[in-house]
Amino acid sequence: MKILVCVKQVPDTNEVKIDPVKGTLIRDGVPSILNPDDANALEAALQIKDQNPDVTVAVLTMGPPQASYMLRECLAMGADEAYLLSDRAFGGADTCATSVTLAAGIRKAGGADLIFAGRQAIDGDTAQVGPQVAQRLGLPVVTYVQDIQLEEGKAVVQRQLEDGYERIEVQMPCLLTAVKELNQPRYMSIGGIVDAYEKEITIWDHSALELDPKDCGLNASPTQVFRSFTPPQKGKGEMLTGTTQEMSAALVGKLREKYYI
């Protein structure tokens, strides 16, 4: 059984700042990390591998050459293979163009019996890439997976809802997107780190994936981000005191002053 995990290297959002003049992210000096939800997706795959010795786990990402360091981290955690889709033609891709490239990479890697992805990436928060990849591969998809059990030829999962969960049975091959409640990602081991640097990372460009540059990156992106900004801080809140009747009357009075009612 082959499991493939789509992962992404993202800037640590705790360190990100925005240029107030240009309205763009200041990436200089900002550390890059494995996207947290993708770490949960990888952990789910590794737990299945722990229980089934015949399972192999591959990780795949689209990004610049430095994304190989993140792939090494995934290998150190226990992944067996790593694929990097890297080409200037892939730059500036939105979710639509990204899914085209990732789907091509998965086909080039020979497909998989089960594909995992994180719910969403912390640098975009769209939660669109996983479902789009599944659509381009013609696979069923279940999002927001908080529990998974594998049975003969199918996955039985819990899909997280705001007030509970759905129990869904889906035939494999399929794609599942993981939420943080699914598990606790493991740490890299010393031995795993040593082994990770002895493994080869396969790198493919648009030619290897048989993609036309006009179908990749910015050229194939129907949506573009023109500006990022930090919302202005709201005014200080005001606490009302007194009895329920007094606070209700005061609230109504303030709403009338601002012509809300």
C-alpha positions, 0 to 999 in steps of 0.5 A: 500500500502506498500513501502520499502526503501533500505538504507545504513549506510556509512562513511562520505566521507568528513572525510575519509582518506586513510592509505598511507602504507596499502592502506585501509580506516581509519575508526577510528573516522570517523562518519557514516551517512545515505547515501545521495541518500537513504535519498532522496529515503526515503523522496519520500516514506514519501511524498507518505505516507503523501498523502495516510494515508493507506501507510506504509513505511519500511526501510531495511539495511544490516550492523553491529549492529551499523547500528540500529542507522541509522535505528532509524534516518529513523524511526524518519523521519517517517518510520513505520518499520525497518529491519536490516540484520546483520551477520558476514556471510554478511561481505565483500560483494560486490554488487553481494552478497549484492543484494542477501542478500537484496533481501532475506530480502525483501522477508522475509519482505513480499515484497512491492508494491513499492521499493525505493533505492538511486542511489548509495552509496557514499562509493562505487559509483557503482550504481549497488545494486538497479538494481541487487536487482530488477533483483533478485526479478524479478521486473522492475526497473527505475534508476535515478528517478528525479520525480514520480507520482503514478497512478492506478497500475503504477508509472509515472517517469522522468528518469534523463539524462545528457541533459534532461529526459525520461518519463517512465511508469512502472507497480508496483510492481517495484524498483526505484532509486532516485537522489538528484534532486527528493526532499529535505529530511526532518529533524527528529522531536522531537516527531519522535525521541521519537517515534523511540526509542519506535519502535522495529527493526527487526534483521535477520541473514543468518539463518532467511533469509534461506541463506547459508553462502557460498552464502553471504558476501565475500564468494559469492563476485566475485569482491574484493577491494585490495587497495584504494589510493589517486591519486597524485596531478597534476602539476600546470596549466599554463595560456596562454595569448595574442591574439587567434592566439598567444595562439594557436601557443603557445599551439601547440608549447607546445604539440610538445615539449611533443610529443603529436603531 
